[in-house]
């Protein structure tokens, strides 16, 4: 069972991102404020759940949360500021979009800087520790998956419907054959053996 609440009497938001290790597509982030007495036996790190279970939990999280928000940073900006800064920016954007201001932020991972004066703490493997971070991980993951399904319709050769932009062999084979799209992160090593790749 994940920890439902870390700081008694404060309105907490959990924050997480999805898509940091992908070769293509945006990085998404979510922020979720859950009710103080909220419990859910199936809520867990999104990586430990099936796609069907994530979709089910997304509906429940959006229904039950005090507030939630999702934000994205696209590939050109990821290339401009790097993926770490893009992930942090997306999390800050999600927090700023919350219709209710949190008193405290739980951040998944070990790096963050807050764009506001809201206090925060970073938690390594926080999505497997705090319920609010797990909820955020599910929203970020499902919204990003939906985005990659839409992009797959534009570029089906890269099989984003299956790999969601991650570096599978099929994805890299398509890169070798067709080169990168405008949705690829050009600062990433798209093909491990590349010396250079024409854009």
Helices and strands as residue ranges (DSSP letters): E 12-18, E 27-33, G 46-48, H 51-64, E 67-73, H 75-81, H 83-97, E 104-108, E 119-123, G 126-128, H 131-154, G 156-158, H 160-163, H 169-178
